[in-house]
Amino acid sequence: MASLKVLGIAGSPRRGGNTDMLLAEVMRGAASKGAEVKTVVLDKLKITPCQHCDACLKKGECKIKDDMQTIYRELEQADVIVLASPIQFTGVTAQMKAMIDRFQSRWARKYILKIPPLGDNRKRKGFFISVGGRKVADLFNPALVMIKTVFRVLDIAYAGELLFSGIDEKGAIAKHADALQQAFLAGQKLVED
Ligand SMILES: Cc1cc2nc3c(=O)[nH]c(=O)nc-3n(C[C@H](O)[C@H](O)[C@H](O)COP(=O)(O)O)c2cc1C
């Protein structure tokens, strides 16, 4: 049987920061169970924000040709998609939001053109990783609503999340009792179930 393909999408502008560390552990866990893993760093890509030109309503294709083409292609090839973003001003990072808005073409495929948003009917799973500096109730709720919506629009089954509040300095996640271990185990579980 072909190995599962796991795509990690890193949304933080801080390379090697807290969400990057968690994402790396999820990917290491998945790889330890034989999955093929690949991580894309959004901050390295040029992704123009959606212009709401509505061109995608006709063919389900975005007319802006930039690095988003890489994301579309990688998503179509993946079985498991792991989105990682810290909380910034209660939501996901600008890098991740720009990518999400460019899924409007896939929304058009699904709801206007009635075709599969990712080109086929493969069963895909989605997972969310986030951290926030503050320690308040409901810290992740706005981001969770958005991420679950994205996965639903793309026909990706929501498979869970790892959320850590009160984590602010770069690398602080390593001092958490078992966050990185939880991430490794989550990565294993994602490709085992
Ligand atoms: C522009 C900006 C906005 C932020 N807004 C929030 C916020 O609204 N709530 C919060 O808990 N933390 C906020 N933070 C803190 C980050 O979530 C925190 O530092 C996190 O650990 C960064 O993760 P990273 O290392 O993966 O980038 C913000 C940080 C930045 C730079």
The ligand as a Gaussian input file, in Angstrom:
#p B3LYP/6-31G(d) Opt

LIG

0 1
 C        1.342000      40.520000      15.873000
 C        1.123000      39.601000      17.044000
 C       -0.131000      39.495000      17.583000
 C       -0.355000      38.638000      18.650000
 N       -1.622000      38.539000      19.153000
 C       -1.885000      37.667000      20.146000
 C       -3.213000      37.512000      20.645000
 O       -4.163000      38.145000      20.206000
 N       -3.412000      36.615000      21.653000
 C       -2.398000      35.890000      22.184000
 O       -2.642000      35.088000      23.093000
 N       -1.115000      36.011000      21.716000
 C       -0.845000      36.864000      20.721000
 N        0.447000      36.977000      20.223000
 C        1.526000      36.151000      20.804000
 C        1.827000      34.887000      19.988000
 O        0.656000      34.107000      19.790000
 C        2.872000      34.061000      20.744000
 O        4.058000      34.786000      20.880000
 C        3.188000      32.726000      20.107000
 O        3.959000      31.939000      20.990000
 C        3.951000      32.864000      18.786000
 O        4.096000      31.591000      18.212000
 P        5.258000      31.271000      17.120000
 O        6.560000      31.195000      17.887000
 O        4.865000      29.988000      16.509000
 O        5.238000      32.391000      16.137000
 C        0.707000      37.853000      19.187000
 C        1.992000      37.991000      18.628000
 C        2.210000      38.850000      17.572000
 C        3.589000      38.978000      16.978000

